[in-house]
Every structure is written in C-alpha cells, then in structure tokens.
Amino acid sequence: MLKDNLKAARLAARMTLDEVAQKVGVSRQTIQRYESGVIQNIPSDNIEKIANVLGVSPGVLMGWEAPPDTTDTPTEAPSPPSILLRAEKELPPEDLKTLADMAEFFLRKNAPKG
C-alpha cells in the first residue's frame, strides 16, 4: 500500500516527518496523514516530490516496483556533524545542554597541552 511504502521509504532514508515535509513543501501533518492513510488521493506531483526527497522512484512508493535492495549495503552510523545537527533539531533543551556539556568535556580533554 502507498501509505506503508511512504513510511518505509522515509524510515529507510532516516528522515523525520518534518524533514520530508519541509523539502516537499507541505506541512508535517500532511505527510503524517499520507502515511496513516487519512489522505489517500495524494497529488501525483507530491508523490514525485516525496520520491525524490526519499531517493526512490515514484513506482516504489506506488508499489509498482520493488524497493532498492539495501541488504548488501552496510549501514553506517551518521557522521558526527550530521548527528549533531539532527540532535540540535530534535532533542529537548535539557538533553541539548547535557550533550553540550559532554562535548565541552571532550574538547578540554583533547586540547593540545602546552
């Protein structure tokens, strides 16, 4: 089903509802409604935009094609800059403070001595 394929492709791309919505030019709620099946008649231009954002073909989202096989591709942890940018967007302020304190600790620990 389209709704299941949308969600699976978004999760495979490791993207949030907000990230997809922003890049497609719709609200977070619209993407959520697409994924939950509340909105079933998705405009074809939005299907195309979502597919481009998620790095799949519209046919994959529609269920006409199989998704790309990623079983042979080792999954890598996000790079430090991208994980920090994601943390800044998604973590609550108290967790961001803890993360900043940890970063400060490691910066001091690894500072050149001299």
N, C-alpha and C positions, 0 to 999 in steps of 0.2 A: 504494500500500500504506500501511496505517496507520503502520508504523514510519517510512517515508520522509516521510510527511506530518507526523508529530510532530517529526522533526528539522528539516525545512524550516521549520515554523512557529516552532520555538524559535530557530533561527538568524535568521529574519526579525525576530523580536522582540528580537534581540540579548541573549538571556538565556543564562546558563550552566546546566548541569545542576543545580548546587547551588541556584541561584535558583529554578528551577522546582520542584525537589523540596521546598524549604522552604515555598513558597507552597501546594503541593498537599498537603503533609503526609505525604510518603513520603521514602524515602532517595534519595540521588543514584544509587545503584546500581540502584534500581528504575526510575528514569527512563531510565538508560542501557540497561537490559535491555528496556524498552519500545521504545527507538529502534533497538536492534540486532536486535529480533525474537525474543530469547530468551524473553520473556514475550509471548505472542500474544493471550491472552484477558484483556485489560485490563478491569477492572470499569468498568461504564458510568458510575458516579459519578466515577471517576478521569478518564475521558475528558472528562466535563463540566467538572471542576475544571481540568484541563490546558488545555482550550479557553478557559475564562475567563481563566486566567493569561496565555495567549499572545494573547488578543484576537481569537480566531477562533471560528467555530461548531463544535460537535461534528461537524456534517456535513462540514466542510472536513477535519478530521482523519481522518474515516472514508473520505474520497474521494467522498462523495455530492454535494458542492458544490465548485465551483472556488474556490480561494483568492482573497481580495480582490486586485484589480489595483492594484499599487503602482508601476507603471511611470511613471505621470504625477506621482507624488509625489516631489519632490526629496528625496534623502537628506541629512540634516543631520548634522554632527558632533555627538557628545554634548556637552551643556553642561558647562562646567568643573566645577561641583560634582558632577555625576553621574559624570564620568570619573574624578575624584579619589576618589570613594567606591568605584568599581569597582576602581581601581588599588590602593587600600588592602586590598581583599578578595583580589585575585588575584595581585599581584606578590610575588616573594620579598623578604625583608628587605633584601638588598643593593640591589635596584632601588628599593625604597621610600626608602632612605637617599639615593640619587642624586637621586630626584625631590624629596625634601625639601630637599636642598642647592640644587637648581635654583630651587625656589620661594623659598627664603631669599634667593638672589641677586637675583631679580626684585623681591622686596619691598624690599630695600635700594636697588636701582637706582631704583625708582619712589617711594621715600619722599619726603614733602614736605621741601624744603630750607628750613631756617630756624632 
